[in-house]
């Protein structure tokens, strides 16, 4: 019912799509092709002979139609559509669709018995898909590769691909795909005679298998029957095989049924199975069925049919010999994988060498820049050192010059002070030149003093300067042609005027004498 409803919906979509662009229809088909390939075939068949498609639409149509056929279990010998798709996607660089086109072209080539080209094309598809996030496609790809290796009894590679397919199916969370892949793994272990692994994977599929129908359910039941046969449970195995035939008839089930009938002595029922199996697509099953049938006919004395079936068996052997290239297929895959490994190693080596070369160049540039920077810093340091030395030399000269000036001023000051004391002792007024020299030297030694006394009159400045040099009031009075009392009064007044303090003349004298150089 599910597939019928899907088919009806797809027909409705096709009916509406005549009013839509190809692009809309193809995009919808591409979204459905992995889950509902049967419906996609129905959607696309009406457009088989459509000549109005653009190149992109034609390429996508060819890919989707071929892909839907293969996923539905159908095949076509016409590869013109998929070849166009393959060439187009290679030209435009669409890797995801190119990988799909390569796989489906390879399947057609394999059916055409162009085995070598088919295997190489499949490996190219695998290489492209390796780094693509396409789990639904990669599940199908790995299943096909697993089947190809199973056909040539390359079971180690078969199991590897089926395990990869199982991982992709789980990523898609598709229960049917998971069960189908688990069935394939179990069958492979059955071929290898590894019963424990057969049992393990069959049990893993049990819960999900009960929800399936058709070939998937039938294959699971055949695996259960094989387990039962291995433990001698003929009745249980027979029931499971007959039940599987109701879901979907398979050559493997018929072969096991024939083996059971033979063990039970029912040669007639076994013969009926052998007659059906001599045309099996599996060469092993076909050959074994011919042998059993010829042995049975010999026992019956049917010489004519023995000769007939012996001749047919020889034809099967001959055909198998001509068409079988198991060793070639295995070697081809091994060589391709080794070539890809060498290419990856070569690419890795080139990348590493490029990285090393880049690092060397970067190191040289950094080293050159560092040396240039160091040279600049050294030059700046040398220049700064020179400036420092020059400044230090200048400061030393200035200090020495100042010391010489101070010594000279001290000497001149002593001479002036001594001369003024002598003048005062004689009761004479100070010479203007001596007073001017005293002022110059005092102001030179103490610049602050000049600023302090700048608002005073010449006489007041003279009183202050003489007081600073410890001249007695009587000496100051004689030198300034004043009375001692007026000098005392001036000092009291100057205390208030200069320092905003009240007090006696001696307070003024102390403050004036404490003024230091600054």
C-alpha positions, 0 to 999 in steps of 0.5 A: 500500500505504501508503494502504491500511494507513493506511485499515485502521488508521483503520477499526480506530480507528473501531471502537474509538472507539465505546467512547471519548469524542468528544473522544479521537477528535477529538483523534486526528483533529486530529493526523492531518488534515494528514498523512493526510486520507483516513484522517480522512475515514474516521474521521469519516464514521460520526459524521456524524449523531451528535446527542450531540455537545457544541458544542465537539465539534460545532465540531471535527468540522465543522472536521476533516471539511471540512478532511480533505475539502479536503486529500483533493481532495474538496469539499462544497457543504454549508457548515452544519458549517463555518459552525457551527465558524467562529462557535463559534471566533470566539465562544470566541476560538480563533484557530488553529482560527478561521483554519482554519475561515475558510479551509475556509469560503472554499473552499466559498464559492469553489466556490459562485462567491461569489468576493468573499466567498470571497476576503475570508474567505481574506484574513481567515484569512491575517491571523489565521495571520500570527503563528501557529506553524502551518506545516502549515496555512499551507502549505495556506493559501498554496497555496490563495491561490496557486491562486486568483491563478493562476486569474485570471492574477495571477502576481506574487501567485501566485509570492509565495504559492507562495514562502511555501508553500515556506518553510512546507513546508520548515519542516515538512520534508515532501518531498511538500509541497516537491515539490508547491510547487516544481512549482507555482512552475515551472508559474507561470514556464512560464505566464510564459514564463520558461524559465530559472526553469522549469528552475531550480525543476524541477531543484530538485524533481528529487531529491525528485520521484523519491520521489513518485507520483501527481499530484506525480510527473506534474506534475514530468514535465510540467514536464520535458516543457515544458522539452524542448519549449522546446528542440525535443526533441519525442521526449523531451517526448512520452515524459515526457508519456506517462509522466506520464499513467501516474502521473496524467492532467492537462489540461496534459499532454494539451494538450502532447501535442496540440501535439506530435501537431499538430507531428508531423502526427498530426492524429487523435491531436491531435483525440482530445486536443482532444475530451478537453480541451474539458471542461477545468476550465481555461478557457484549455485548454478555449478553446484546445482548442475553437479547435483542434478547430474549425479541424481540423473546418473543414479536414475540411469538417464544417460541422455539427460546426463550427457545434455546437462554435462554439456551445459555445465561445460558451457557454464565453465567455459563462459565463467572462464571467459568472463571471470577475471577475479584476480584482475578485479582484485589486483585492479582495486589494489593497484588503484588504492596503492596509486591513490595512497602514493598520490596522497603521500606525494601530495602530503610530501609536496605540502610539507616541502612547501610548508618547510620552504615557506618557513625557511623563507619566513625565517630568513625574512624574520632574521633579516628584519631582526638584524635590520631592527637590531642594527637600527636599535644599535644605531639609535643606542649609539646616537643616544649614547653620544648625546648622553656623553655630549650632554654629560660633558656639557653639564660637567662644563656648566657645573664647572663653569658655575663653580668657577663663577661661584668661586669668583663671585664669592671672592668678589663678594668678600672683597666688596663686603670687606671694602664696605666694612672699611667704608662704614668704619670710616663713617663714609657713604658707600660707593654706588659702584660697590653697591651695584657690584654687591647687588649683582653678585647677590642676585647672581648667587640667589635669583630668588632674592632679586625677585623678592626685592624687585618691588623695593626702592634702591635704598631699601634693596641696599638695606636688605643686601647689607643685612643679609651680609651681617652688617650692623645697623650702625654700618648700614646707617653710615653706608646709606647716610641714615640714622641707626633708628631709621634703619631699624624702622626700615627693617621692621617695615620691610618684615611686614612688606616682604614677608607679611609678618610682624616683629622686630628688626632682628626677626627680619635679619634672621629671615633675610639671612636664611634665604638660600640659593635656588 
